[in-house]
């Protein structure tokens, strides 16, 4: 008989506990479904919740823009050959750092030899014509020769001198030393050197191929003066001034935000797009993180206004409606919060500006951390 009563007792106890839990769950659902939310001290502590007050924060008006990372024209060099040739040596790869005067590529062409030969011939002829000109000048002074012969000698000398100087400059543009050519050192090769410090960003050649003067051999970019090149619409132009702060992101690479400052504001509006270019200065510490041509999304921080604000975590959005939890009562049994909808004005540096429509005061306290699970 004892054995029979014991299972019945266990079954009866389970039924009572089940009913009690159902009632408790019902009460809890009712509390969460109303505008009041009750949090026990243990819940408050275990969820690391925090209380806070409204604070006054300065919020800028934000102008949304897009653009790219760029460098000034003088910091971007396209390497070309003054006179075409066949690529003989390429000692560099894309990404290599180069210094001013460093060899970039060596070309070879029989035409280089012909130019040097012509220069040598003109140089030799110049010596003869100069001597003849000086002789005719002396003879004219002594009235031994006619003025016509003197003028002819002078003309021949000066024409040859102009040709000599022109060929000399051409050799210098080919990076061939005219003095060495006059000493008899003729070469079939020319080497092109870097005119700036920077890095190789494009390499458009391979060994053995012929490059003409119109072909780009490579591109070298100096990132020292890297900047933001932004585009602002006409409707926002009057708000934008030099010296304003910029917050920008590289959406394709990272969600991290970076800071810059407006350095120059364009003065001419593009006719078709009705936009204006904005030049933003980057801190030197950021330059090595970016590549030229990166697309950016930027916020220009313009006119500032003071607003009541709470930390971003204090404002909870549900079904496109924003809510806050205002503390109604605090006692040893826990915390009672009232859920109230608010109008969000602005967001900046971790704070949200809210309209004071519900009649909040600075004395009101709000759940500013850990409340995202309490609003259903």
C-alpha positions as CSV (number, residue, x, y, z in Angstrom):
1,X,0.0,0.0,0.0
2,X,2.9,2.3,0.9
3,X,4.5,1.6,-2.5
4,X,1.3,2.6,-4.3
5,X,0.8,5.9,-2.4
6,X,4.3,7.2,-3.1
7,X,4.0,7.4,-6.9
8,X,0.7,9.1,-6.5
9,X,2.2,11.7,-4.2
10,X,5.0,12.4,-6.7
11,X,2.5,12.8,-9.6
12,X,0.4,15.2,-7.5
13,X,3.4,17.4,-6.6
14,X,4.4,17.7,-10.3
15,X,1.0,18.9,-11.3
16,X,0.9,21.5,-8.5
17,X,4.4,22.9,-9.5
18,X,3.4,23.0,-13.2
19,X,0.4,25.1,-12.5
20,X,2.4,27.4,-10.3
21,X,5.0,28.0,-13.0
22,X,2.4,28.7,-15.6
23,X,0.8,31.4,-13.3
24,X,4.3,32.9,-12.8
25,X,5.0,33.0,-16.5
26,X,1.7,34.6,-17.2
27,X,2.3,37.3,-14.6
28,X,5.8,37.9,-16.1
29,X,4.5,38.2,-19.6
30,X,1.9,40.7,-18.4
31,X,4.6,42.9,-16.9
32,X,6.8,42.8,-20.0
33,X,3.8,43.5,-22.2
34,X,2.8,46.7,-20.4
35,X,4.6,50.0,-20.4
36,X,6.2,49.1,-17.0
37,X,9.2,46.9,-16.8
38,X,10.4,45.5,-13.4
39,X,14.0,44.5,-12.9
40,X,15.1,42.6,-9.8
41,X,18.4,43.6,-8.1
42,X,20.0,40.3,-9.2
43,X,18.9,40.9,-12.8
44,X,20.3,44.4,-12.6
45,X,23.6,43.2,-11.3
46,X,24.1,40.1,-13.5
47,X,23.3,42.1,-16.7
48,X,25.7,44.9,-15.7
49,X,22.9,47.5,-16.0
50,X,23.5,51.1,-15.3
51,X,21.5,54.2,-14.6
52,X,22.2,57.7,-16.0
53,X,20.7,61.1,-16.5
54,X,20.1,63.3,-19.5
55,X,23.2,65.3,-20.5
56,X,23.6,68.4,-22.7
57,X,25.7,67.6,-25.7
58,X,26.9,69.6,-28.7
59,X,25.7,68.0,-31.9
60,X,26.9,69.2,-35.3
61,X,24.7,69.2,-38.4
62,X,26.1,66.5,-40.7
63,X,26.5,67.0,-44.4
64,X,26.8,63.6,-46.1
65,X,29.4,63.3,-48.9
66,X,31.3,60.8,-50.9
67,X,34.7,60.9,-52.6
68,X,38.1,59.2,-52.8
69,X,41.6,59.2,-51.4
70,X,43.9,61.2,-53.7
71,X,47.2,63.0,-54.0
72,X,48.1,66.3,-55.7
73,X,49.1,66.2,-59.4
74,X,52.7,66.9,-58.5
75,X,52.8,63.8,-56.3
76,X,51.7,61.5,-59.1
77,X,54.2,60.9,-61.9
78,X,53.6,58.9,-65.1
79,X,56.9,57.6,-66.4
80,X,57.3,57.8,-70.1
81,X,60.2,57.5,-72.6
82,X,61.3,60.8,-74.3
83,X,62.3,58.6,-77.3
84,X,60.9,55.1,-77.6
85,X,63.0,52.0,-77.1
86,X,63.0,48.3,-76.1
87,X,62.8,47.5,-72.4
88,X,66.1,45.9,-71.3
89,X,66.0,46.1,-67.5
90,X,63.1,46.5,-65.0
91,X,64.5,46.3,-61.5
92,X,61.2,47.1,-59.7
93,X,57.9,45.6,-58.8
94,X,54.6,47.2,-57.9
95,X,54.7,48.5,-54.3
96,X,58.5,49.0,-54.3
97,X,59.6,52.3,-52.7
98,X,61.8,54.5,-54.8
99,X,63.9,57.6,-54.1
100,X,64.6,60.7,-56.3
101,X,67.3,59.8,-58.8
102,X,66.8,56.0,-58.5
103,X,66.9,54.0,-61.8
104,X,63.4,52.8,-62.8
105,X,63.9,51.2,-66.2
106,X,66.5,50.9,-69.0
107,X,65.7,51.1,-72.7
108,X,67.7,50.2,-75.7
109,X,67.4,51.6,-79.3
110,X,69.8,52.1,-82.2
111,X,68.2,55.6,-82.6
112,X,70.0,56.6,-79.4
113,X,73.3,55.9,-81.1
114,X,72.3,58.0,-84.2
115,X,71.5,61.0,-82.0
116,X,74.9,60.7,-80.3
117,X,76.7,60.4,-83.6
118,X,74.9,63.5,-84.9
119,X,75.9,65.4,-81.8
120,X,79.5,64.4,-82.2
121,X,79.5,65.5,-85.9
122,X,77.9,68.9,-85.0
123,X,80.4,69.4,-82.2
124,X,83.3,68.8,-84.5
125,X,81.9,71.1,-87.1
126,X,81.2,73.7,-84.5
127,X,84.9,73.9,-83.7
128,X,85.7,74.6,-87.3
129,X,83.0,77.1,-87.8
130,X,83.9,79.0,-84.6
131,X,87.5,79.2,-85.7
132,X,86.4,80.5,-89.2
133,X,84.1,83.0,-87.7
134,X,86.8,84.4,-85.4
135,X,89.3,84.5,-88.3
136,X,86.8,86.4,-90.5
137,X,86.1,88.8,-87.7
138,X,89.8,89.6,-87.4
139,X,90.2,90.0,-91.1
140,X,87.3,92.3,-91.3
141,X,88.8,94.5,-88.6
142,X,92.0,94.7,-90.6
143,X,89.9,95.3,-93.8
144,X,91.4,92.3,-95.5
145,X,88.1,90.4,-96.1
146,X,84.6,91.6,-97.1
147,X,81.7,92.1,-94.7
148,X,79.7,89.6,-96.8
149,X,82.2,86.7,-96.0
150,X,82.2,87.7,-92.3
151,X,78.4,87.7,-92.1
152,X,78.3,84.3,-93.9
153,X,80.8,82.8,-91.4
154,X,78.8,84.3,-88.5
155,X,75.6,82.9,-89.8
156,X,77.0,79.4,-90.3
157,X,78.6,79.4,-86.8
158,X,75.4,80.5,-85.1
159,X,73.1,78.0,-86.9
160,X,75.5,75.2,-86.0
161,X,75.7,76.4,-82.4
162,X,71.9,76.3,-82.1
163,X,71.8,72.8,-83.6
164,X,74.6,71.8,-81.2
165,X,72.7,73.2,-78.1
166,X,69.5,71.5,-79.2
167,X,71.1,68.1,-79.6
168,X,72.9,68.6,-76.3
169,X,69.5,69.2,-74.5
170,X,68.1,66.2,-76.3
171,X,70.9,64.0,-74.9
172,X,70.2,65.4,-71.4
173,X,66.5,64.6,-71.7
174,X,67.6,61.0,-72.5
175,X,69.8,61.0,-69.4
176,X,72.9,60.7,-71.6
177,X,75.9,62.8,-70.5
178,X,77.0,65.0,-73.5
179,X,80.6,65.3,-72.1
180,X,81.0,61.5,-72.2
181,X,79.7,61.5,-75.7
182,X,82.3,64.1,-76.7
183,X,84.9,61.9,-75.1
184,X,83.8,59.1,-77.5
185,X,81.6,57.1,-75.1
186,X,78.5,56.2,-77.2
187,X,75.8,53.9,-75.7
188,X,72.8,52.2,-77.1
189,X,71.0,52.4,-73.7
190,X,69.2,55.1,-71.8
191,X,68.0,54.8,-68.2
192,X,65.0,56.6,-66.8
193,X,65.2,57.9,-63.2
194,X,62.6,58.8,-60.6
195,X,61.9,62.5,-60.2
196,X,60.1,62.0,-56.8
197,X,60.2,59.9,-53.7
198,X,57.3,57.4,-53.6
199,X,56.1,53.9,-54.5
200,X,55.5,52.2,-57.8
201,X,51.7,51.9,-58.2
202,X,51.4,50.7,-61.8
203,X,53.8,48.8,-64.0
204,X,52.7,48.6,-67.6
205,X,55.7,47.0,-69.3
206,X,57.6,43.7,-69.7
207,X,61.1,43.0,-70.7
208,X,61.7,43.0,-74.5
209,X,58.6,45.0,-75.4
210,X,58.8,48.3,-77.3
211,X,57.5,51.4,-75.6
212,X,56.8,54.6,-77.5
213,X,56.8,58.1,-76.1
214,X,53.0,58.0,-75.6
215,X,53.1,54.7,-73.7
216,X,53.1,54.9,-69.9
217,X,55.9,52.7,-68.5
218,X,54.9,52.9,-64.8
219,X,53.4,55.3,-62.2
220,X,55.1,56.5,-59.1
221,X,53.0,58.1,-56.3
222,X,54.2,60.1,-53.3
223,X,51.7,59.6,-50.5
224,X,53.2,62.3,-48.3
225,X,50.4,64.8,-49.3
226,X,47.6,62.3,-49.5
227,X,44.1,63.9,-49.0
228,X,40.4,63.4,-49.3
229,X,38.8,64.6,-52.5
230,X,35.1,64.9,-51.6
231,X,32.0,66.0,-53.7
232,X,29.3,68.1,-52.0
233,X,26.0,69.0,-53.6
234,X,25.0,72.6,-54.3
235,X,22.3,72.6,-51.6
236,X,24.9,72.0,-48.9
237,X,27.6,74.4,-50.1
238,X,26.7,77.4,-47.8
239,X,27.1,75.2,-44.7
240,X,30.7,74.1,-45.6
241,X,33.7,76.1,-44.5
242,X,37.5,75.6,-44.3
243,X,38.6,74.2,-41.0
244,X,35.5,72.1,-40.3
245,X,36.0,68.5,-39.1
246,X,35.4,65.5,-41.3
247,X,34.6,61.9,-40.2
248,X,35.0,59.4,-42.9
249,X,34.9,55.6,-43.5
250,X,36.2,53.2,-46.1
251,X,33.0,51.1,-46.6
252,X,34.6,48.4,-48.7
253,X,37.4,47.7,-46.1
254,X,36.3,48.6,-42.6
255,X,33.5,50.0,-40.4
256,X,36.1,52.1,-38.5
257,X,35.8,55.9,-38.7
258,X,38.7,58.3,-39.2
259,X,39.1,62.0,-38.8
260,X,40.2,64.7,-41.2
261,X,39.7,68.5,-41.7
262,X,38.6,70.6,-44.6
263,X,41.6,72.4,-46.1
264,X,40.2,73.9,-49.3
265,X,36.7,74.5,-50.6
266,X,36.2,74.7,-54.4
267,X,34.9,77.9,-55.9
268,X,33.3,76.5,-59.1
269,X,30.2,74.3,-59.3
270,X,30.2,71.6,-61.9
271,X,27.5,72.5,-64.4
272,X,26.1,69.0,-65.1
273,X,26.2,67.5,-61.6
274,X,25.7,70.7,-59.6
275,X,28.5,69.7,-57.2
276,X,31.5,71.3,-55.6
277,X,34.9,69.7,-54.8
278,X,36.1,69.7,-51.2
279,X,39.7,69.1,-50.3
280,X,40.3,67.4,-46.9
281,X,43.6,67.2,-45.1
282,X,44.6,63.8,-43.5
283,X,46.8,63.5,-40.4
284,X,50.2,62.2,-41.2
285,X,49.6,59.2,-38.9
286,X,46.8,57.9,-41.3
287,X,48.6,58.2,-44.6
288,X,50.2,54.7,-44.6
289,X,46.8,53.0,-43.9
290,X,45.2,54.0,-47.2
291,X,45.7,53.6,-50.9
292,X,45.1,56.2,-53.6
293,X,41.8,55.7,-55.2
294,X,39.9,54.3,-52.2
295,X,36.2,55.2,-52.2
296,X,35.1,57.0,-49.0
297,X,31.9,58.0,-47.3
298,X,32.3,61.1,-45.3
299,X,30.3,63.3,-42.9
300,X,31.2,67.0,-42.8
301,X,30.4,68.4,-39.3
302,X,28.9,71.8,-39.8
303,X,26.7,74.0,-37.6
304,X,26.6,72.9,-34.0
305,X,23.6,72.9,-31.6
306,X,23.1,71.8,-28.0
307,X,20.6,69.0,-27.3
308,X,19.6,66.7,-24.5
309,X,21.2,63.3,-25.0
310,X,21.6,59.8,-23.7
311,X,24.1,57.2,-24.6
312,X,23.3,55.2,-27.7
313,X,22.7,52.0,-25.7
314,X,19.9,53.8,-23.8
315,X,17.8,54.2,-26.9
316,X,16.2,51.0,-28.1
317,X,14.5,50.8,-31.5
318,X,11.6,48.4,-32.1
319,X,9.5,48.4,-35.3
320,X,11.1,51.7,-36.3
321,X,10.1,53.4,-33.1
322,X,12.7,54.5,-30.5
323,X,12.1,53.9,-26.8
324,X,13.9,54.7,-23.5
325,X,13.3,53.2,-20.1
326,X,12.8,55.9,-17.4
327,X,13.2,54.9,-13.8
328,X,9.8,55.2,-11.9
329,X,10.7,53.6,-8.6
330,X,13.8,52.1,-7.0
331,X,13.5,50.0,-3.7
332,X,14.9,46.9,-2.1
333,X,12.7,44.7,-4.3
334,X,14.1,46.1,-7.5
335,X,13.6,48.8,-10.2
336,X,10.5,49.8,-12.0
337,X,10.9,51.4,-15.4
338,X,8.4,53.0,-17.7
339,X,8.9,52.5,-21.5
340,X,8.5,55.8,-23.4
341,X,8.8,56.5,-27.1
342,X,11.1,59.4,-28.1
343,X,12.1,61.2,-31.3
344,X,15.7,60.8,-32.2
345,X,17.3,64.1,-33.5
346,X,20.9,63.2,-34.1
347,X,23.7,60.7,-33.3
348,X,27.3,61.7,-32.6
349,X,30.2,60.2,-30.7
350,X,28.2,57.6,-28.9
351,X,25.3,59.8,-27.8
352,X,21.8,60.2,-29.2
353,X,20.1,63.6,-29.2
354,X,16.4,63.2,-28.3
355,X,13.4,65.6,-28.5
356,X,12.1,66.5,-25.0
357,X,8.5,65.7,-25.9
358,X,7.7,63.4,-23.0
359,X,8.6,66.2,-20.5
360,X,11.9,64.7,-19.3
361,X,14.0,66.7,-16.8
362,X,17.6,66.6,-15.8
363,X,16.6,64.8,-12.6
364,X,15.1,61.9,-14.4
365,X,17.1,58.7,-14.4
366,X,17.2,56.2,-17.3
367,X,18.5,52.7,-17.9
368,X,21.5,53.6,-20.1
369,X,23.1,50.1,-20.3
370,X,21.7,46.6,-20.5
371,X,18.2,47.4,-21.5
372,X,18.0,46.1,-25.0
373,X,16.5,42.7,-23.8
374,X,13.7,44.3,-21.8
375,X,11.6,45.8,-24.6
376,X,9.6,43.3,-26.6
